[in-house]
Amino acid sequence: MLLFTLRRFNLFLFTMVLLTILSFSLSFLFPGEQITNISGKINASPESIELIALHYGKHESILSQYWIYLNHLFKGDWGLSMTSQLPILDEIYNHLPATIELTISALFIAMIVGIPIGFIAAINHRKKSDDLILSFAMIGYSIPIFWLGLLAILIFSIQLGWLPSAGQISLLYEIKQITGIQFIDILLSDSPYKWQAFQDASSHILLPSCVVALAPATIFIRLARTSMLNVLETHYIKAAMAKGLTFRQIIYRHAIRNAMVNVIRDVGLQFANLVTLAMVTEVIFSWPGIGRWLIESIYQRDYTAIQGGLLALSCFIFLVHIFTDFVYATLNPLAREKNRGSR
């Protein structure tokens, strides 16, 4: 496990270096002055521009500028937003937790819906229910996320009036931001209307979470189905059948547990797709997440926000990948042995 951890740590460092190089290069690729693109300070006086140039080492070599850029990143100096003139790190802190809340909720829905249905399809292999589930998975994966979001608002918000169509929580509830994740902040607050606020936040997140979760759920259906079919073909399952165990006992005692290990391995790979879907959904549902903030920054040509937001979002996705690898390696020791033997 130690060697596995060191490999993942080296991979994390190498990926972070590549991400910072890409983020640093954007200041040269964006139109306009490099100093303005890095600092975010617009309409500065010539004296201020010279001080900023010295602060960021503009007159130094490229390697020196990159090293100075890294030092500013570690110190929390990510520049200012060109539109709001607020520190980028504060903007990320205000918007990233909402995206984390939405993606985790959507991932939970996708897993509790998609994995059991995939197992049912595998158990009923080559039957009508299997064909029906696969057809549903193909259709669900093909639906565009923006069209599905608008259709969900039209049906469940406008016509039926069951769920709200925008926002994270009603304006009637004033919840102080502590962690940025709405449900945790509600539980930590001392508001007398805590339970009502929790219900209101739940109703707000349900519709966008289901919209985001549809495509990953269809992928989990196919992954779970394939994993279960592979498990049912293994020798220990055949040995369990030879011992006289019923099919139900084999499924619940052996097959589901081993099939879940293989599905968890692919959760991290689906998380990047989940974040991409969440970014589009945040715009449709006016969700105050980092995806909506980034898209608005692109429209407003807020280059420092684009630079810092992409770096923060990429780090978040990669950390989820690393965490998923550790969970998979913990559940399946053979994964660690395989990596060790492939040196």
C-alpha positions in Angstrom: 0.0 0.0 0.0 2.9 2.3 0.6 4.2 1.9 -2.9 0.7 2.4 -4.3 0.5 5.7 -2.2 3.8 6.9 -3.4 2.9 6.3 -7.1 -0.3 8.2 -6.7 1.5 11.0 -4.9 4.0 11.3 -7.7 1.2 11.2 -10.3 -0.5 14.0 -8.3 2.6 16.2 -8.3 3.3 15.6 -12.0 -0.3 16.4 -12.9 -0.2 19.6 -10.8 2.9 20.7 -12.5 1.2 20.3 -15.9 -1.9 22.1 -14.7 0.1 25.1 -13.4 2.1 25.2 -16.6 -1.1 25.3 -18.6 -2.6 27.9 -16.3 0.6 30.0 -16.5 0.6 29.8 -20.3 -2.9 31.1 -20.6 -1.7 34.6 -19.5 0.4 34.7 -22.7 -2.4 33.3 -24.9 -5.1 35.6 -23.8 -5.4 38.9 -25.7 -4.2 42.0 -23.9 -1.4 42.7 -21.5 0.1 39.7 -19.7 0.3 41.7 -16.4 -3.4 42.5 -16.6 -4.2 38.9 -17.4 -2.3 37.7 -14.4 -3.2 40.3 -11.8 -6.7 41.2 -13.0 -6.1 44.9 -12.3 -7.5 47.0 -15.1 -7.1 50.7 -15.8 -4.1 50.9 -13.6 -1.7 53.8 -13.8 1.7 53.4 -15.5 3.4 53.5 -12.1 1.1 50.7 -10.8 1.7 48.6 -13.9 5.4 48.9 -13.3 5.1 47.8 -9.7 2.9 44.9 -10.7 5.4 43.9 -13.4 8.1 43.8 -10.7 5.8 41.9 -8.4 5.2 39.2 -10.9 8.8 39.3 -12.4 7.8 40.3 -15.9 11.4 41.4 -16.7 12.8 38.0 -15.6 13.1 34.8 -17.7 10.2 32.6 -18.4 11.3 30.0 -15.9 11.7 32.7 -13.2 8.2 34.1 -14.1 6.8 30.6 -13.7 8.5 30.1 -10.3 7.2 33.4 -9.1 3.7 32.4 -10.4 3.9 29.2 -8.3 4.9 31.2 -5.2 1.9 33.4 -5.7 -0.4 30.4 -6.1 0.9 28.8 -2.8 0.5 32.1 -1.0 -3.1 32.4 -2.2 -2.5 35.3 -4.6 -4.4 34.2 -7.6 -5.1 37.7 -8.9 -8.3 39.7 -9.0 -11.4 39.2 -11.1 -11.6 41.7 -13.9 -15.3 42.2 -13.5 -15.9 42.1 -9.8 -12.3 43.1 -8.7 -12.5 40.5 -5.9 -9.8 38.0 -5.2 -10.1 34.9 -7.4 -9.5 32.7 -4.4 -12.5 34.3 -2.6 -14.7 33.8 -5.7 -13.7 30.1 -5.9 -14.5 29.7 -2.2 -17.9 31.2 -2.8 -18.8 29.1 -5.8 -17.0 25.8 -5.7 -18.9 24.4 -2.7 -22.2 24.7 -4.5 -20.8 22.7 -7.4 -19.5 20.1 -5.0 -22.9 19.8 -3.5 -24.7 19.5 -6.8 -22.2 16.9 -8.2 -22.1 14.7 -5.1 -26.0 14.7 -5.0 -26.2 13.8 -8.7 -23.5 11.1 -8.3 -25.4 9.6 -5.4 -28.7 9.6 -7.4 -26.9 8.1 -10.4 -25.4 5.3 -8.4 -28.4 4.3 -6.4 -30.5 4.2 -9.5 -28.1 3.0 -12.2 -26.2 0.3 -10.4 -29.2 -1.8 -9.1 -30.9 -1.5 -12.6 -27.6 -2.7 -14.2 -27.5 -5.7 -11.8 -31.1 -6.5 -12.7 -30.3 -6.4 -16.4 -27.4 -8.7 -15.9 -29.4 -11.2 -13.8 -32.0 -11.2 -16.5 -29.5 -11.5 -19.3 -30.9 -11.9 -22.8 -34.5 -11.5 -21.6 -37.0 -8.8 -22.5 -36.2 -6.8 -19.3 -32.5 -6.8 -20.2 -33.3 -5.4 -23.7 -35.7 -2.8 -22.2 -33.1 -1.6 -19.7 -30.4 -1.3 -22.4 -32.7 0.6 -24.7 -33.6 3.0 -21.8 -29.9 3.5 -21.1 -29.1 4.3 -24.7 -32.0 6.8 -25.0 -31.2 8.4 -21.7 -27.5 8.9 -22.6 -28.5 10.5 -26.0 -30.7 13.2 -24.5 -29.0 16.6 -24.5 -28.6 18.0 -21.0 -29.8 21.5 -21.9 -33.0 20.2 -23.5 -33.6 17.9 -20.6 -33.1 20.7 -18.1 -35.6 23.0 -19.9 -38.1 20.2 -20.2 -37.8 19.4 -16.5 -38.5 23.1 -15.6 -41.4 23.2 -18.0 -43.1 20.1 -16.6 -42.2 20.0 -12.9 -41.9 23.7 -12.1 -44.2 25.5 -14.5 -47.0 23.1 -15.3 -47.1 20.9 -12.1 -45.5 23.4 -9.7 -43.9 20.7 -7.6 -40.3 21.9 -7.5 -38.6 25.3 -7.8 -36.9 26.1 -11.0 -33.9 28.3 -9.9 -31.6 29.0 -7.1 -30.1 27.1 -4.2 -32.5 28.1 -1.5 -35.4 30.5 -1.0 -34.6 34.1 -0.2 -36.9 33.8 2.9 -34.1 31.8 4.7 -30.9 33.7 5.7 -28.3 31.0 6.2 -24.8 32.2 7.1 -22.1 30.7 4.8 -19.7 28.6 6.8 -18.6 25.8 4.5 -20.4 26.9 1.4 -22.3 23.6 1.2 -25.9 24.6 1.9 -27.0 21.5 3.8 -24.0 21.6 6.2 -24.5 25.3 6.7 -28.2 24.8 7.6 -27.3 22.1 10.1 -24.7 24.3 11.7 -26.9 27.3 11.9 -28.9 28.4 14.9 -31.9 29.4 12.9 -35.3 28.5 14.4 -36.5 27.6 10.9 -33.7 25.1 10.3 -35.9 22.2 9.3 -38.0 24.3 6.9 -34.8 25.6 5.4 -33.5 22.1 5.0 -36.7 21.0 3.2 -36.5 24.1 1.0 -32.9 23.4 0.0 -33.8 19.8 -0.7 -36.6 20.8 -3.1 -34.2 23.2 -4.9 -31.5 20.7 -5.4 -33.7 17.7 -6.4 -34.5 18.8 -10.0 -31.0 19.9 -11.1 -29.5 16.8 -9.5 -31.8 14.5 -11.3 -31.1 16.2 -14.6 -27.3 15.9 -14.1 -27.6 12.3 -12.9 -29.5 11.0 -15.9 -26.5 10.5 -18.2 -24.1 9.1 -15.5 -26.9 6.8 -14.4 -27.2 5.2 -17.9 -23.4 4.7 -17.8 -23.6 3.1 -14.4 -26.3 0.8 -15.8 -24.0 -0.5 -18.5 -21.0 -0.7 -16.2 -22.9 -2.6 -13.5 -24.4 -4.9 -16.1 -21.0 -5.8 -17.6 -19.4 -6.2 -14.2 -22.1 -8.5 -12.9 -21.9 -10.6 -16.1 -18.2 -11.0 -15.7 -18.6 -12.0 -12.0 -21.2 -14.6 -12.9 -18.8 -16.2 -15.3 -16.0 -16.6 -12.7 -15.0 -19.9 -11.2 -15.9 -19.2 -7.6 -19.5 -18.5 -8.7 -19.6 -21.8 -10.5 -18.1 -23.5 -7.4 -20.9 -21.9 -5.3 -23.5 -23.3 -7.7 -21.9 -26.7 -7.5 -22.1 -26.6 -3.7 -25.9 -26.2 -3.9 -26.4 -22.6 -3.1 -29.5 -21.0 -4.6 -29.2 -18.3 -7.2 -30.5 -15.7 -4.8 -27.9 -16.6 -2.2 -25.1 -16.5 -4.8 -26.3 -13.0 -6.0 -26.6 -11.5 -2.5 -23.7 -13.1 -0.8 -21.0 -13.1 -3.5 -21.9 -11.5 -6.9 -23.1 -8.1 -5.8 -20.2 -7.4 -3.5 -17.6 -8.4 -6.1 -19.3 -6.6 -8.9 -19.5 -3.4 -6.9 -15.7 -3.3 -6.6 -15.3 -3.1 -10.3 -18.0 -0.4 -10.6 -16.3 1.8 -8.0 -13.1 1.7 -10.1 -14.9 3.6 -12.8 -16.6 6.2 -10.6 -13.7 8.6 -10.8 -13.6 8.3 -14.5 -17.2 9.4 -14.7 -16.7 12.3 -12.3 -15.2 14.6 -15.0 -18.2 14.0 -17.2 -20.5 14.7 -14.2 -18.8 18.1 -13.6 -19.1 19.0 -17.2 -22.9 18.3 -17.2 -23.2 20.2 -13.9 -21.7 23.3 -15.5 -24.4 23.4 -18.1 -27.1 22.6 -15.6 -26.0 25.4 -13.3 -26.7 28.0 -16.0 -30.1 26.5 -16.8 -31.2 26.4 -13.1 -29.3 29.6 -12.0 -27.3 27.5 -9.6 -24.6 29.6 -7.9 -21.7 27.2 -8.7 -18.3 27.5 -10.2 -19.5 26.2 -13.6 -22.0 29.1 -14.0 -19.4 31.5 -12.8 -16.8 30.2 -15.3 -19.3 30.4 -18.2 -20.2 34.0 -17.3 -16.5 34.8 -17.0 -16.0 33.5 -20.6 -18.8 35.8 -21.8 -17.3 38.7 -19.9 -13.7 37.9 -21.0 -12.7 37.7 -17.4 -9.3 36.0 -18.1 -8.1 35.8 -14.5 -11.3 34.1 -13.4 -11.0 31.7 -16.3 -7.4 30.9 -15.4 -8.1 30.4 -11.7 -11.4 28.7 -12.1 -10.0 26.1 -14.5 -7.1 25.4 -12.2 -9.3 24.9 -9.2 -11.8 22.8 -11.0 -9.1 20.6 -12.5 -7.5 20.0 -9.1 -10.9 19.1 -7.7 -11.6 16.5 -10.4 -8.1 15.0 -10.0 -8.4 14.7 -6.3 -11.6 12.8 -6.7 -9.8 10.5 -9.1 -7.1 9.9 -6.5 -9.6 9.3 -3.8 -11.5 6.8 -6.0 -8.2 4.9 -6.7 -7.5 4.6 -3.0 -11.1 3.3 -2.3 -10.7 0.8 -5.1 -7.3 -0.3 -3.9 -8.6 -0.7 -0.4 -11.5 -2.9 -1.5 -9.5 -4.9 -4.0 -5.9 -5.7 -2.8 -5.3 -7.4 -6.1 -5.1 -3.9 -7.7 -2.1 -3.1 -5.5 -0.4 -6.4 -6.3 -1.0 -5.9 -10.0 0.6 -2.4 -9.9 3.5 -3.8 -7.8 4.1 -6.6 -10.3 4.1 -4.3 -13.3 7.1 -2.3 -12.1 
